Every structure is written in structure tokens, then in C-alpha cells.
Amino acid sequence: MPLSTRLLVFFVWTLCVAAAADSRGDELTRATRPESPTRLPPRRLAPGVETTIPARVPVEETFSRHNIPELLRIDPNWDWAKDVRFQHRVWAIEFTFKPVRFIDVDVPQRDGRMRRERVWYMVYHVRNPNRQPVPFYPSFLLEDQETKQRYPARLIPVAITAIERRERPPKRLLHTPSISRTVPAYEEGKDNSLWGVATWTDVDPRIDYFSVIVKGLTNAYRWQDLADGSRRRLRRMLKLNFWRPGDQYDEHEREIRLGVPGQVDYEWVFR
């Protein structure tokens, strides 16, 4: 056999041996490689952990009576433009939430660096009990009852990942922009709920009494007459009151309780 032929056979044999070794290596790797981490099963909550605010629509909020100032400016004697009844189609969404908690996460800053921050958060879910789809475009505001300092909810994607891993909800937690959508109509036996989380940062650690104002749970509104003759429309919002009997030292989320001494746990306000 010529030398060139023998070299070619040896080269082909070497390639076959190498391929067989790679194949066995891949099989060994697949056998020893751990499975990719899967999402943990939802956490089962004890009774009373969550609080549900029912979707109620008071009859008095389905209509309003007021003057029409735009017409009365033309002729103040037009009685038919006074105390006019206006009918409204009002809807409401059921709101369920867990107590406010906080978690420490590394949050990216504008300069590209990471900074450890304490993130206050509230996990919630909404359900549409209506036979028609309704829009849900929420906003959340944390308000210090004593100093009147306000903290609008802030979008922190890295915090949502950590919160979801800790809370283990039955569905993915959506932040405020991504949960803003039309909620499907109620269907018997079908879960149309949406799960979300509101997050805040830089909350004063000395805070004792605070409220969370939730906007977007209903389209109910009320007109307010101003001194100059004009009107301002106020929207119905949910106000959740919390009490934190602690201080700025050794903060612990178990100190946060729903309800403030001498106040209701929650109430509907017009703002």
C-alpha cells in the first residue's frame, strides 16, 4: 500500500476515533448536567394573609346632578341647565393584596454601577367580575400621613425578579406598565385575574403611618365646583392605611400592619 494511502487511512481513522470520543463525552455531560432550574410551585397562603376589596358600585355613584356652567355663562337664567341629572356606566374591579413588605436588592444606577437599595413592595392581583371587558391602568402612590411626603411607585425590573422568586405567586408578576391593559370579561370557571407588584425606593425609614393610594380600580368620578365657577373632576381611588410601630433602626417588615389606630383599614376617596 503506498505511503500516501496509508496516511489517508490513518487520518480517517483518527477522525472517527475523535468523533466517537466526543459522542461519549456529550452523553456523559448530558447524564451529569443538572436540569435547568424550573419555577417553584406557587406558595400556599394561610387564610387572612391576603385582603380582598370587593368590586362594589354604590348606586349614588351611577349618576350625578350638577349645573352646566358652560351654558350658564351664556345665560344664567337657563333653569334647564341647572341641577341636571347625568347617568354613568360605572364599573369596578376586585382588588386583592398582601401586606406591604420590603427586600434588599442591587439596583443599577445611571453611572452603570450597582447600589444596594431597600425596595418596599406590595403584591396584588385584580379580577374583573363584570360581563364586559374593562380597562385597567393603575397607579400607586405611597404617602406618609405625618409629613405628607409622597413616593410614586417606581419601575425596578431587578427587584421584580427577586420578589417573584421570594413570593412564588401562581402567575408572573407584572409591573405597572405591563399590567396596564384591558381585563377580560368574567367567564364561569375561567381565571381572568392579573398579578402585579408595586415597588418604591428611598422611603424614609422613620415613617410610622402611611397610606397606599391605588388609582384605576373603577371609573367612578365626582365633579367639584370651584370658586371661579369652573369644575374639576375627581376620580374615585382606594386608600389603604398602614401602621409601622418601629423606628429607623433594625427595620423589619413584620412591623408593618394594615390599619391605623383610630382609622379605617381602607376607604374610597375622591382625588
N, C-alpha and C positions, 0 to 999 in steps of 0.2 A: 504494500500500500504506500503510495507516495507520501512524503512528509507533509505536504500541504493538505492532503486529505485527512491524515491523522490529526493534524492541528485543528482542522474544521470540526471533526467528530468530537475532539476533546472540548472544544469551545461550546458546542451544542450541549454536550453532557453537563458541563459546568452550569450553563444557564438553567437546565432542567432541575439540577440539584438545588440551586439557589431559589428557584420558584417554589419547589416543594417545601423548603425550609421556611420561606416567607408565609406559605399557606398554613403550615403548622403553627407558626408564630401568631398569625391572625386568629386562629382557632383558640390558642391559649389565651390570647388577650381578651377575646370575647367571653371566654369562660371565667376569667378572673376579674374583669372590669365590672365594677358595681353598676347597678341600674341607675339611670338618671333619676335625680330626686323628683318625686311626684308631690303634688299638692296634698297637704294633710287633710284629713276629713274635717268637716265643719265641727266647730266646738258646740257642744250641747250646753245651753244656758239654763241655769236654775230659774224657777218661777220668781218673778219680781225683779230680775236683773234689767229687763227692758221696760220702758214705759211707752204706752201707746196713746196718742192723742187722736180720738175718733174724728172722722170727717163729717162734722155736723154743720149744717147750714141753717142758722136761725131764720125764721120766717121774716122778721123785720129787716133782714139784710137782702131780701129778694126784691125789694122796691125802695124807693126814696122819694121824698117830697121836698121840693125846694123851688125857689124862684128861678127865672131865666134872666139873669142880669143883662145879657147881651140885648134882649128885646126891651127890657125896662129902661135901658139907656135911651132907646129911641122914643118911647112913650111910657112914662111912669104910671099912667092911668090904665094901661092894659091889664085888667084883672085876670084875663085868661093866661097871662104869663107869670102868675103868682101861685105859689103853693101847688105846683104841678106834680102829678104822680108819675114816676118813671119806673117801669118794670125791668128787672135784670134777670138774666140767666146766670145763676151763681153755682159754682161747683167747688168742691173741697177734696183734698187728698189726705188719706190716713198717714200719719207720721209716727214712726216708732224709733226710739233712740236708746242708746246705752249712756250711762253717766260719763261726764267729761273725764278724760284721762290724759296722761302725758307720757312721752317717750323721748329718749335722747338719741339723736341720730347725727351723722356727719352730713352737713349741708354744703354744697358747693357755693362759693362766693363769686363775686364779679371778677376778682383778680385770678380766678382759677384755683384758688386754694380751698381746702375743706375746713369747716369750723364746726365743732360740736355744739349743737343747739338743742334746747328743750322745746319740744313741739307739743302743744296742747291739741287734743283732738276729740272729736265726737263721732262715733259710728252710728249710722242711722239707715233706715230703709223706708220707702214710701210705697203705698199701694193705692191704685185707683179703683174705688168702689162704684164708679159711675158706669153707665151703659154706653157712654161715648168717650172717645179718647180726649184727654185734656193735656194742655201744655204744662211742663214743669221746668221752670227756670229759676232755681233757688239762689239765694244769697244768705250768708251767715255773718253775723256781727256779734263779737263778744264785747260786752260793755261793763266796765267797773261801776257799780252802783254808787260808790262813795266819791271817787274822783271824776266820774263821768268820762274817763278815758275809754276810747273805742278802738277795737282791734278787728279790722276786717279780715275775713278768712283769707289765707294765703295758700297758693298752689305750691306744694312741695312734693314732687314725684318720688324722691328717695324715701321720704317719710311714709308715703302711702304703701310702698313695698314692705317696709318694716312693720307697719301697723297691720297689714293684711296677714303677714306671717305670724304675728302675735295673736290677733283676734280670731283668725280662722273662720271667716263668715261663709255662709253657703254659696255666695256669689262673689264675683270680683268687686272690689270697692272702687267706685268711680269718684273722681274729683269733681268739683262743681262744674267746670266747663264741659266735661264729657258726659255728665249725668243730665245736662240740660237738653231735654228732648220732649217729644210727645209720649205720654204714658198710655199704653194700650188700654182699651176698654175692658171692663170686668167680664170674665167668662168663667162659668162654673167649672171648677176643677182645674183651672189653669192659673199658674203663678205669674202675675204680671208685675211683681214687685221689682224695684230698683234699689240697689245697695250703694251707699256712698259714705264719704267721710269728709268732715270739715276740719281744717287744720289752722292753727295760729302759732305765731312765734313772738318772742320778746314780750311776753305777758309779765307784768310786774309781779314778782314773787311775793309781795306784801299784800296782794289782793285778798280780801275776805268775802265780799259779797259781789257777785257778778251775775249777769244775765246773758243768755244767748238769744238773739233775735233772728228768727227764721222767716224769710220772705219767699213767697212763691207757692204756698200751700193752698191758696184759694184766690179767686179773682174778685172777692168781695171788696167794696170800696165805700167811701163815705165822702160827701162834699163838706168842706169847711168854708164858711163865709168869712171873708177878711174885712178889715175896717175900711179899705178903699173901695169896697163894693164888688171886688172880684172874688173868685172862689179858688180853692185849692183842693185837689183830690187826694184823699188819704187812703192808703191801702191797708187791708187787714193783715196783720202779722202775728206770729206766735212768739210769745216771750216766755222763755224758760228761766226760772230763778234758781241759782245755786249758792250754797254756803260752803266756805272753806275755813273752818276754825283752826287755822295754823298761822305760821309766820314764814319769813323768807329763809329760815334755816331748816335744813333737813326736810325739804319738801317731799310730800308723799301724796299720791293721787287718792289714797283711801280717805284722805281728809275732805275730799270734795263730795258734797251731798246735795241731792235735789231738794229744793225748798229752802226758804229763808225764814227764820223765826219771825212771826208776825205778818208774813206774806203768804200768798198762794204759791203752790208749786209751779203753776203755769197759768197764763192768761192770754187772751187775744186783745191786741192793741191796734189802734189805727195811727199810722205814721205817714 
